[in-house]
Amino acid sequence: METKIVQRGKRWVLPLLASLLLSCLLITVSLLFSSSPLRHTLVFLSFSQISSSAADSDDSPLFVESKLQLPPLPPANNVPRLAYLISGSTGDGRSIKRTLQALYHPGNRYVLHLDLESPPAERLELAADIRGDPVYQRYKNVWVITRANLVTYRGPTMVANTLHAAAILLKEGGDWDWFINLSASDYPLVTQDDLLYTLSTIPRQWNFIEHTSDIGWKEYQRAKPVIIDPGLYSLHKSDVFWATEKRSVPTAFKLFTGSAWMMLTHQFIEFCLWGWDNLPRTVLMYYANFLSSPEGYFHTVICNADEFRNTTVNHDLHFISWDNPPKQHPHFLTVNDFQRMVDSNAPFARKFGRDDPVLDRIDEEILGRDHSGFVPGGWYDALKKNTSDVNYTVRSISDLRPGAGTKRIEKLILGLLNQDDFDKKHCI
């Protein structure tokens, strides 16, 4: 019985094999003699994942990373658009609103963040004030992060918060040109019309980021120690703590350090979030255990990325008064620093105390803020007394009325771009 079953099984094996061979032959013949474009595709897929000509050609790289290109720049508007992050902590709600008004322009984009340490009522009040303002509602270019992040300002959670805001601005904010991170203790020293007018005269490839590869004492006090940021896993704020083990300085990339405040291009921010060659993610994981990582993460990424290394301008666009050598935090600025701030030609300054009298002097003598809190410029009629009036703002938000601050910013920025050996001073 078993012998008959085996013999029956053998009877259909040979016809099956013959049918398969005949089918393959017919398909091959039809492909070889067909004029359809599909023939070329199928033959290529069947016989060669990488053709010999491609393998031998320098113009056709084998690895996907080398084929990827930077996304094309969007068509440039005559007036650039800025994307701001303004962040703060407990008690900073009023300061954030004041800084926002001093910085506001309807062509820009703004993300506001009060960290998780601030009371929920303060965060909700900030969101309600933004929703209730007729100017913000007209242009719909201000977003408040209501699901707040816990931020340890010496740890990587500050970097994560910056990347979070940048992602929101990429998703919601459209075609802006530069990203600027500020805190509630920052304040502008020029009007937005002054700043936008000056930036409209320079290429939009430049990343303003203070940086150096001479990390000095930071190698032993920041790079080699391993820190843990409780903000990565806890709902309650506490300071970073140190592990007992130390680590060596990385060899896969070179460390850079500098200011935590910067103005970065749309393209570079996209690179940090997309990271198509994995460098931004690799560096981010390293800086997860690095003390004061906001002073090194973006600097290390940009100076180790071939696409962006030569786009750096070594300045953070801030006036900051430091000790020598610098400590963890700068001096609080007062009216005694007013003239030094103006003479610095910087568009921003920090660190200010809440409602310090020097802010009122900046409002009066530099910005000219009016009764509404906004800074007069080409985008609205400063003579109107009611911000709920539909004619309060002008139709064309691209109209600029640059003032005296323009000359100061031009002196700073053009001086940086025109300095001797500028092209040889990137990332050194």
C-alpha positions as CSV (number, residue, x, y, z in Angstrom):
1,M,0.0,0.0,0.0
2,E,2.8,2.4,1.0
3,T,4.6,1.6,-2.3
4,K,1.6,2.6,-4.4
5,I,1.3,5.9,-2.6
6,V,5.0,6.7,-3.2
7,Q,4.6,5.8,-6.9
8,R,1.5,8.1,-7.2
9,G,3.5,10.9,-5.6
10,K,6.2,10.6,-8.1
11,R,3.8,10.7,-11.1
12,W,2.9,14.4,-10.5
13,V,6.3,15.7,-9.6
14,L,7.8,15.6,-13.1
15,P,4.8,17.2,-14.8
16,L,4.9,20.0,-12.2
17,L,8.6,20.7,-12.7
18,A,8.1,20.7,-16.5
19,S,5.3,23.2,-16.2
20,L,7.3,25.5,-14.0
21,L,10.3,25.4,-16.4
22,L,8.0,26.1,-19.4
23,S,6.3,29.0,-17.5
24,C,9.7,30.6,-16.6
25,L,10.9,30.3,-20.2
26,L,7.8,32.0,-21.6
27,I,8.0,34.8,-19.1
28,T,11.6,35.4,-19.8
29,V,11.1,35.5,-23.6
30,S,8.2,37.9,-23.2
31,L,10.2,40.2,-21.1
32,L,13.2,40.2,-23.4
33,F,11.2,41.0,-26.5
34,S,8.7,43.4,-24.9
35,S,8.9,47.2,-25.5
36,S,7.2,47.9,-22.2
37,P,9.2,50.0,-19.7
38,L,8.3,47.3,-17.1
39,R,10.7,45.0,-18.8
40,H,13.7,47.0,-17.8
41,T,12.5,47.3,-14.2
42,L,11.8,43.6,-13.8
43,V,15.1,42.5,-15.4
44,F,17.0,44.9,-13.2
45,L,15.3,43.6,-10.0
46,S,15.7,40.0,-11.0
47,F,19.3,40.0,-12.0
48,S,21.1,42.9,-10.3
49,Q,20.4,44.8,-7.1
50,I,23.5,46.9,-7.9
51,S,24.7,46.9,-11.5
52,S,28.3,46.6,-12.2
53,S,28.4,50.0,-13.8
54,A,26.9,51.6,-10.7
55,A,29.3,49.8,-8.5
56,D,32.3,51.1,-10.5
57,S,31.0,54.7,-10.8
58,D,31.9,57.4,-8.3
59,D,28.7,59.2,-9.3
60,S,26.4,56.5,-7.9
61,P,27.3,56.0,-4.3
62,L,26.3,52.7,-2.7
63,F,25.2,53.9,0.6
64,V,21.9,55.7,1.1
65,E,23.3,58.4,3.4
66,S,25.6,59.7,0.7
67,K,22.7,60.0,-1.7
68,L,20.6,62.1,0.6
69,Q,20.7,65.8,0.0
70,L,19.6,68.8,2.0
71,P,16.0,69.8,1.4
72,P,15.7,72.7,-1.0
73,L,15.3,76.1,0.5
74,P,11.8,77.5,0.2
75,P,11.4,80.5,-2.0
76,A,12.7,83.4,0.0
77,N,10.4,86.2,1.0
78,N,11.8,89.7,0.9
79,V,11.2,89.9,4.7
80,P,12.6,86.9,6.6
81,R,10.5,85.2,9.2
82,L,11.7,84.3,12.7
83,A,10.6,81.4,14.9
84,Y,11.0,82.1,18.6
85,L,11.0,79.9,21.7
86,I,10.4,81.8,24.9
87,S,10.7,79.6,27.9
88,G,10.4,80.0,31.7
89,S,9.6,78.4,35.0
90,T,7.6,79.2,38.2
91,G,6.6,82.9,38.3
92,D,7.8,83.7,34.8
93,G,4.3,84.0,33.2
94,R,4.2,87.8,33.3
95,S,7.8,88.0,32.0
96,I,7.1,85.7,29.1
97,K,4.1,87.9,28.1
98,R,6.1,91.0,28.3
99,T,9.0,89.6,26.3
100,L,6.5,88.3,23.7
101,Q,4.9,91.7,23.2
102,A,8.3,93.3,22.9
103,L,9.3,90.7,20.2
104,Y,6.0,90.5,18.4
105,H,5.6,90.7,14.7
106,P,2.8,89.0,12.8
107,G,5.2,87.5,10.2
108,N,7.1,85.7,12.9
109,R,6.2,82.5,14.9
110,Y,6.3,82.0,18.6
111,V,6.2,79.0,21.0
112,L,5.8,79.8,24.8
113,H,6.7,77.2,27.4
114,L,6.3,77.3,31.2
115,D,8.0,74.2,32.6
116,L,6.3,71.6,34.7
117,E,7.6,73.2,37.9
118,S,5.2,76.2,37.3
119,P,1.7,75.8,38.8
120,P,-1.0,74.6,36.4
121,A,-2.9,77.8,37.1
122,E,0.0,79.9,35.8
123,R,0.3,77.9,32.6
124,L,-3.5,78.0,32.0
125,E,-3.5,81.8,32.7
126,L,-0.8,82.2,30.1
127,A,-2.7,80.2,27.5
128,A,-6.0,82.1,28.3
129,D,-4.2,85.4,27.8
130,I,-2.9,84.4,24.4
131,R,-6.3,83.1,23.3
132,G,-8.0,86.3,24.5
133,D,-5.7,88.8,22.8
134,P,-7.3,90.1,19.5
135,V,-3.9,90.6,17.8
136,Y,-2.6,87.1,18.5
137,Q,-5.9,85.7,17.5
138,R,-5.9,87.6,14.3
139,Y,-2.6,86.3,13.1
140,K,-2.7,82.9,14.9
141,N,1.1,82.7,15.2
142,V,1.6,82.1,18.9
143,W,1.4,78.6,20.5
144,V,1.5,77.8,24.2
145,I,2.8,74.4,25.2
146,T,0.2,73.4,27.8
147,R,1.5,69.9,28.4
148,A,4.6,71.2,30.0
149,N,8.0,69.5,30.0
150,L,10.1,69.1,33.2
151,V,13.2,71.0,32.5
152,T,16.5,70.8,34.4
153,Y,18.4,73.8,33.2
154,R,21.8,72.1,33.6
155,G,20.7,68.9,32.0
156,P,19.6,67.4,28.7
157,T,15.9,68.1,29.3
158,M,16.6,71.7,28.3
159,V,17.9,70.4,24.9
160,A,14.9,68.1,24.6
161,N,12.5,71.1,25.3
162,T,14.2,73.2,22.6
163,L,13.9,70.3,20.1
164,H,10.2,69.9,21.1
165,A,9.5,73.6,20.5
166,A,11.4,73.4,17.2
167,A,9.3,70.4,16.1
168,I,6.1,72.4,16.8
169,L,7.4,75.3,14.8
170,L,8.3,73.1,11.9
171,K,4.8,71.4,12.0
172,E,2.7,74.5,12.6
173,G,4.8,77.5,11.7
174,G,5.4,77.1,8.0
175,D,8.2,78.7,6.1
176,W,10.2,80.6,8.7
177,D,13.9,81.3,8.2
178,W,15.7,81.3,11.6
179,F,15.0,79.8,15.0
180,I,15.8,81.8,18.1
181,N,15.7,80.4,21.7
182,L,15.2,82.8,24.5
183,S,14.2,82.7,28.1
184,A,11.8,84.8,30.2
185,S,14.9,86.7,31.5
186,D,15.9,87.8,27.9
187,Y,14.8,91.1,26.3
188,P,15.3,92.7,22.9
189,L,17.5,95.7,22.4
190,V,16.1,96.5,18.9
191,T,12.7,96.5,17.3
192,Q,11.6,93.5,15.2
193,D,11.5,95.9,12.2
194,D,15.1,96.7,12.8
195,L,16.1,93.1,13.1
196,L,14.1,91.8,10.1
197,Y,15.3,94.7,7.9
198,T,18.9,93.8,8.6
199,L,18.4,90.1,8.2
200,S,16.8,90.7,4.9
201,T,20.1,91.9,3.5
202,I,22.2,88.8,4.3
203,P,22.1,85.2,3.0
204,R,19.8,82.9,5.0
205,Q,22.4,80.2,5.3
206,W,24.2,81.6,8.4
207,N,23.8,80.0,11.8
208,F,24.7,82.4,14.6
209,I,26.1,80.2,17.3
210,E,29.0,81.0,19.6
211,H,31.4,78.0,19.7
212,T,34.9,76.7,20.2
213,S,36.7,73.4,20.2
214,D,38.9,74.5,23.1
215,I,36.8,73.0,25.8
216,G,39.6,73.5,28.4
217,W,38.4,72.8,32.0
218,K,35.1,71.5,30.7
219,E,36.8,68.3,29.6
220,Y,37.4,67.2,33.2
221,Q,34.4,68.8,34.8
222,R,31.7,68.2,32.1
223,A,32.8,65.8,29.4
224,K,34.4,63.0,31.5
225,P,31.9,62.9,34.4
226,V,28.6,61.1,33.9
227,I,25.5,62.9,35.1
228,I,21.9,61.8,35.4
229,D,19.1,64.2,34.8
230,P,16.0,63.3,36.9
231,G,13.9,65.3,34.6
232,L,14.2,62.4,32.1
233,Y,12.2,60.0,34.3
234,S,10.6,62.0,37.2
235,L,7.6,64.3,37.5
236,H,9.3,66.2,40.3
237,K,12.1,68.7,39.7
238,S,15.5,68.0,41.3
239,D,19.1,68.8,40.4
240,V,21.3,66.5,38.3
241,F,23.5,63.9,40.2
242,W,26.8,62.3,39.3
243,A,27.6,58.6,38.6
244,T,30.8,57.3,40.2
245,E,32.3,56.2,36.9
246,K,33.9,58.5,34.4
247,R,34.2,58.2,30.6
248,S,36.7,59.1,28.0
249,V,36.3,61.9,25.5
250,P,34.5,60.6,22.4
251,T,36.5,59.8,19.2
252,A,33.5,59.4,16.8
253,F,33.0,63.2,16.8
254,K,34.8,66.3,18.1
255,L,33.4,68.2,21.1
256,F,32.5,71.9,20.9
257,T,31.1,74.2,23.5
258,G,29.7,77.7,23.6
259,S,26.6,79.8,24.5
260,A,23.3,78.1,25.1
261,W,21.5,81.0,23.1
262,M,21.6,81.0,19.3
263,M,19.9,81.8,16.0
264,L,19.8,78.7,13.8
265,T,18.6,78.2,10.2
266,H,15.4,76.4,9.2
267,Q,17.6,73.8,7.4
268,F,19.8,73.1,10.4
269,I,16.9,72.7,12.7
270,E,15.4,70.2,10.2
271,F,18.7,68.3,10.2
272,C,18.7,68.1,14.0
273,L,15.2,66.6,14.1
274,W,15.5,64.4,11.0
275,G,19.1,63.5,11.4
276,W,19.4,61.5,8.1
277,D,23.0,60.5,8.8
278,N,22.2,59.7,12.5
279,L,24.7,62.3,13.8
280,P,22.2,64.4,15.7
281,R,20.8,61.3,17.5
282,T,24.2,59.9,18.3
283,V,25.3,63.3,19.8
284,L,22.0,63.7,21.6
285,M,22.5,60.3,23.4
286,Y,26.0,61.3,24.4
287,Y,24.9,64.6,25.8
288,A,22.1,62.9,27.8
289,N,24.8,62.4,30.5
290,F,26.7,65.7,30.0
291,L,26.5,68.6,32.5
292,S,25.2,71.8,30.9
293,S,24.4,70.0,27.6
294,P,22.7,73.1,26.1
295,E,26.1,74.6,25.9
296,G,27.4,71.8,23.7
297,Y,24.8,69.8,21.9
298,F,24.0,72.1,18.9
299,H,27.6,73.3,18.7
300,T,28.9,69.7,18.4
301,V,26.3,68.7,15.8
302,I,26.8,71.7,13.5
303,C,30.6,71.5,13.6
304,N,30.7,67.7,12.9
305,A,28.2,67.9,10.0
306,D,29.9,68.5,6.6
307,E,26.7,70.2,5.3
308,F,26.7,72.9,8.0
309,R,30.3,73.3,9.3
310,N,30.9,76.3,7.1
311,T,27.7,78.1,7.9
312,T,28.6,79.1,11.4
313,V,29.0,82.7,12.6
314,N,30.7,82.8,16.0
315,H,28.3,85.0,17.9
316,D,25.2,84.4,20.0
317,L,23.6,87.9,19.2
318,H,23.4,88.5,23.0
319,F,24.8,91.0,25.4
320,I,25.7,89.0,28.6
321,S,27.7,90.2,31.6
322,W,29.8,87.3,32.9
323,D,32.3,86.8,35.7
324,N,35.8,86.0,34.6
325,P,36.1,83.0,34.6
326,P,32.4,82.6,33.8
327,K,30.2,81.0,36.5
328,Q,27.0,79.0,36.0
329,H,24.9,82.1,35.6
330,P,25.6,85.7,34.4
331,H,25.1,88.9,36.3
332,F,21.6,90.4,36.4
333,L,21.6,93.5,34.3
334,T,20.5,96.9,35.7
335,V,20.2,100.5,34.6
336,N,24.0,100.7,35.2
337,D,24.5,98.4,32.3
338,F,22.2,100.3,29.9
339,Q,24.9,102.1,27.8
340,R,27.1,99.0,27.6
341,M,24.1,97.0,26.3
342,V,23.4,99.6,23.6
343,D,27.1,99.9,22.6
344,S,27.4,96.1,22.2
345,N,25.1,96.4,19.1
346,A,23.6,93.0,20.1
347,P,19.8,92.6,19.3
348,F,19.2,90.7,22.6
349,A,20.4,90.9,26.2
350,R,20.2,88.8,29.3
351,K,19.8,88.2,32.3
352,F,17.1,90.6,33.6
353,G,15.2,90.5,36.8
354,R,11.4,90.5,36.7
355,D,10.1,94.0,36.0
356,D,13.5,95.5,36.6
357,P,13.5,99.3,36.0
358,V,16.0,98.9,33.2
359,L,13.3,97.1,31.1
360,D,11.2,100.2,31.4
361,R,14.1,102.3,30.1
362,I,14.6,100.0,27.2
363,D,10.9,100.2,26.4
364,E,11.0,104.0,26.5
365,E,14.3,104.9,24.9
366,I,14.9,102.0,22.4
367,L,11.7,100.1,21.6
368,G,9.1,102.8,22.0
369,R,6.5,100.4,23.3
370,D,3.0,102.0,23.3
371,H,0.0,101.7,25.6
372,S,-0.9,98.3,24.2
373,G,2.5,96.8,25.0
374,F,3.4,96.2,21.4
375,V,6.4,97.9,19.7
376,P,5.3,100.3,16.9
377,G,6.4,99.3,13.4
378,G,5.3,98.9,9.9
379,W,2.8,96.2,10.7
380,Y,0.3,98.3,12.7
381,D,-1.0,101.8,13.2
382,A,0.4,103.0,16.4
383,L,-2.1,105.9,16.5
384,K,-5.1,103.5,17.1
385,K,-6.1,103.3,20.7
386,N,-8.1,100.1,20.6
387,T,-6.4,96.8,19.7
388,S,-9.8,95.2,19.1
389,D,-10.4,97.6,16.2
390,V,-10.2,95.6,12.9
391,N,-8.1,98.5,11.4
392,Y,-5.6,98.4,14.3
393,T,-3.2,96.4,12.2
394,V,-2.3,97.2,8.6
395,R,-3.0,94.8,5.8
396,S,0.6,94.3,4.7
397,I,2.7,92.7,7.4
398,S,5.8,92.9,5.2
399,D,6.0,96.7,5.6
400,L,9.0,97.6,7.7
401,R,9.9,100.8,9.4
402,P,13.5,100.4,10.5
403,G,14.9,102.8,13.0
404,A,18.1,103.6,14.8
405,G,18.6,100.0,15.9
406,T,19.2,99.0,12.3
407,K,22.6,100.7,12.2
408,R,23.7,99.0,15.3
409,I,22.7,95.5,14.2
410,E,24.2,96.1,10.7
411,K,27.5,97.1,12.4
412,L,27.5,93.9,14.4
413,I,26.4,91.4,11.8
414,L,28.2,92.8,8.8
415,G,31.3,93.2,10.9
416,L,31.1,89.5,11.7
417,L,30.6,88.4,8.1
418,N,33.3,90.7,6.7
419,Q,36.1,90.1,9.2
420,D,39.4,88.9,7.9
421,D,39.7,85.1,7.2
422,F,36.0,84.7,8.0
423,D,35.8,81.6,5.8
424,K,38.7,80.0,7.7
425,K,37.3,80.5,11.2
426,H,34.4,78.1,11.1
427,C,34.4,75.5,13.9
428,I,37.9,76.0,15.2
